[in-house]
Amino acid sequence: MSGISTGADDQIQLRQRPSLKRPSNYTVIMLNDDYTTMEFVIDCLVSIFKQDAEHAYSVMLDVHTKGAGICGVYSKEIAETRISIVHSRARKAGFPLQCIMEKNDD
């Protein structure tokens, strides 16, 4: 009977997979200013952060009344990209709107 030879000692060596760590998540936070319109903030929340109108309105009120509002939680690259889009649109529209990101503790 023919068998499969695995080496001189006939032992199978298994490679252990390295344990994979989930990437960190980042919270994107929109900051209040005295110039950006509420409508522009809502438009950014809907078009960039894919929020429905009701949730976007709620976040806009947080930005307006509390000084900051949470736009969403994303991987680092996605958070950076969305912040960049907000800043670019705001500059083109003449607003000083700012977003920041904070690393979540995992």
BALOBA-1460 file (C-alpha; in Angstrom, 3 decimals):
// residues 106
<rec num="1" residu="m" x="0.000" y="0.000" z="0.000"/>
<rec num="2" residu="s" x="1.375" y="3.328" z="-0.948"/>
<rec num="3" residu="g" x="1.412" y="6.065" z="1.694"/>
<rec num="4" residu="i" x="2.299" y="9.680" z="1.812"/>
<rec num="5" residu="s" x="5.678" y="10.318" z="3.301"/>
<rec num="6" residu="t" x="5.942" y="13.501" z="5.275"/>
<rec num="7" residu="g" x="9.622" y="13.342" z="6.039"/>
<rec num="8" residu="a" x="12.151" y="11.204" z="7.813"/>
<rec num="9" residu="d" x="10.216" y="11.127" z="11.062"/>
<rec num="10" residu="d" x="6.797" y="10.808" z="9.391"/>
<rec num="11" residu="q" x="5.487" y="13.843" z="11.304"/>
<rec num="12" residu="i" x="3.379" y="16.577" z="9.872"/>
<rec num="13" residu="q" x="4.525" y="20.020" z="10.808"/>
<rec num="14" residu="l" x="1.782" y="22.572" z="11.037"/>
<rec num="15" residu="r" x="2.470" y="26.230" z="10.662"/>
<rec num="16" residu="q" x="0.692" y="28.387" z="13.132"/>
<rec num="17" residu="r" x="-1.142" y="31.295" z="11.683"/>
<rec num="18" residu="p" x="-0.197" y="34.580" z="13.219"/>
<rec num="19" residu="s" x="-3.028" y="36.027" z="15.226"/>
<rec num="20" residu="l" x="-4.608" y="38.878" z="13.350"/>
<rec num="21" residu="k" x="-5.480" y="42.073" z="15.152"/>
<rec num="22" residu="r" x="-8.528" y="44.017" z="14.097"/>
<rec num="23" residu="p" x="-7.672" y="47.482" z="12.807"/>
<rec num="24" residu="s" x="-8.384" y="50.343" z="15.171"/>
<rec num="25" residu="n" x="-11.503" y="52.391" z="14.669"/>
<rec num="26" residu="y" x="-11.630" y="56.167" z="14.703"/>
<rec num="27" residu="t" x="-14.521" y="58.425" z="15.622"/>
<rec num="28" residu="v" x="-14.984" y="61.398" z="13.291"/>
<rec num="29" residu="i" x="-16.145" y="64.502" z="15.166"/>
<rec num="30" residu="m" x="-17.458" y="67.683" z="13.562"/>
<rec num="31" residu="l" x="-16.644" y="70.909" z="15.412"/>
<rec num="32" residu="n" x="-18.818" y="73.986" z="15.733"/>
<rec num="33" residu="d" x="-17.867" y="77.389" z="14.374"/>
<rec num="34" residu="d" x="-19.701" y="80.694" z="14.082"/>
<rec num="35" residu="y" x="-19.895" y="80.795" z="10.288"/>
<rec num="36" residu="t" x="-20.850" y="77.443" z="8.757"/>
<rec num="37" residu="t" x="-24.574" y="77.208" z="8.084"/>
<rec num="38" residu="m" x="-26.698" y="74.477" z="9.580"/>
<rec num="39" residu="e" x="-27.830" y="73.510" z="6.092"/>
<rec num="40" residu="f" x="-24.235" y="72.986" z="4.959"/>
<rec num="41" residu="v" x="-23.513" y="70.800" z="7.996"/>
<rec num="42" residu="i" x="-26.595" y="68.678" z="7.300"/>
<rec num="43" residu="d" x="-25.634" y="68.369" z="3.628"/>
<rec num="44" residu="c" x="-22.146" y="67.122" z="4.604"/>
<rec num="45" residu="l" x="-23.584" y="64.616" z="7.066"/>
<rec num="46" residu="v" x="-26.000" y="63.250" z="4.473"/>
<rec num="47" residu="s" x="-23.737" y="63.233" z="1.421"/>
<rec num="48" residu="i" x="-20.342" y="62.401" z="2.949"/>
<rec num="49" residu="f" x="-21.241" y="60.404" z="6.054"/>
<rec num="50" residu="k" x="-24.339" y="58.740" z="4.514"/>
<rec num="51" residu="q" x="-26.676" y="59.689" z="7.349"/>
<rec num="52" residu="d" x="-30.400" y="59.938" z="6.872"/>
<rec num="53" residu="a" x="-31.883" y="63.437" z="7.163"/>
<rec num="54" residu="e" x="-33.320" y="62.903" z="10.655"/>
<rec num="55" residu="h" x="-30.039" y="61.647" z="12.132"/>
<rec num="56" residu="a" x="-28.070" y="64.361" z="10.324"/>
<rec num="57" residu="y" x="-30.357" y="66.997" z="11.849"/>
<rec num="58" residu="s" x="-29.757" y="65.531" z="15.318"/>
<rec num="59" residu="v" x="-25.965" y="65.550" z="14.848"/>
<rec num="60" residu="m" x="-26.119" y="69.113" z="13.491"/>
<rec num="61" residu="l" x="-27.948" y="70.181" z="16.673"/>
<rec num="62" residu="d" x="-25.203" y="68.537" z="18.762"/>
<rec num="63" residu="v" x="-22.586" y="70.439" z="16.797"/>
<rec num="64" residu="h" x="-24.518" y="73.690" z="17.224"/>
<rec num="65" residu="t" x="-25.487" y="73.353" z="20.901"/>
<rec num="66" residu="k" x="-22.700" y="71.201" z="22.388"/>
<rec num="67" residu="g" x="-19.801" y="72.347" z="20.208"/>
<rec num="68" residu="a" x="-19.201" y="68.972" z="18.572"/>
<rec num="69" residu="g" x="-21.087" y="66.059" z="17.051"/>
<rec num="70" residu="i" x="-20.164" y="62.510" z="16.124"/>
<rec num="71" residu="c" x="-20.297" y="61.869" z="12.378"/>
<rec num="72" residu="g" x="-19.422" y="58.169" z="12.529"/>
<rec num="73" residu="v" x="-16.839" y="55.517" z="13.357"/>
<rec num="74" residu="y" x="-14.524" y="54.287" z="10.607"/>
<rec num="75" residu="s" x="-11.170" y="52.706" z="9.890"/>
<rec num="76" residu="k" x="-8.290" y="55.190" z="9.895"/>
<rec num="77" residu="e" x="-8.090" y="55.546" z="6.116"/>
<rec num="78" residu="i" x="-11.826" y="56.044" z="5.650"/>
<rec num="79" residu="a" x="-11.973" y="58.573" z="8.511"/>
<rec num="80" residu="e" x="-9.073" y="60.547" z="7.005"/>
<rec num="81" residu="t" x="-10.673" y="60.520" z="3.571"/>
<rec num="82" residu="r" x="-14.071" y="61.718" z="4.793"/>
<rec num="83" residu="i" x="-12.488" y="64.470" z="6.868"/>
<rec num="84" residu="s" x="-10.497" y="65.576" z="3.830"/>
<rec num="85" residu="i" x="-13.674" y="65.709" z="1.728"/>
<rec num="86" residu="v" x="-15.462" y="67.805" z="4.378"/>
<rec num="87" residu="h" x="-12.561" y="70.249" z="4.594"/>
<rec num="88" residu="s" x="-12.311" y="70.536" z="0.822"/>
<rec num="89" residu="r" x="-16.043" y="71.183" z="0.370"/>
<rec num="90" residu="a" x="-16.090" y="73.654" z="3.230"/>
<rec num="91" residu="r" x="-13.187" y="75.663" z="1.786"/>
<rec num="92" residu="k" x="-14.830" y="75.758" z="-1.641"/>
<rec num="93" residu="a" x="-18.040" y="77.032" z="-0.017"/>
<rec num="94" residu="g" x="-16.133" y="79.601" z="2.057"/>
<rec num="95" residu="f" x="-16.741" y="77.960" z="5.463"/>
<rec num="96" residu="p" x="-14.166" y="77.176" z="8.177"/>
<rec num="97" residu="l" x="-15.859" y="73.877" z="9.117"/>
<rec num="98" residu="q" x="-13.502" y="71.427" z="10.838"/>
<rec num="99" residu="c" x="-13.628" y="67.719" z="11.601"/>
<rec num="100" residu="i" x="-11.232" y="65.760" z="13.749"/>
<rec num="101" residu="m" x="-10.782" y="62.076" z="14.448"/>
<rec num="102" residu="e" x="-10.084" y="60.290" z="17.705"/>
<rec num="103" residu="k" x="-8.790" y="56.752" z="18.033"/>
<rec num="104" residu="n" x="-11.166" y="54.440" z="19.861"/>
<rec num="105" residu="d" x="-9.804" y="52.332" z="22.691"/>
<rec num="106" residu="d" x="-10.118" y="48.725" z="21.646"/>
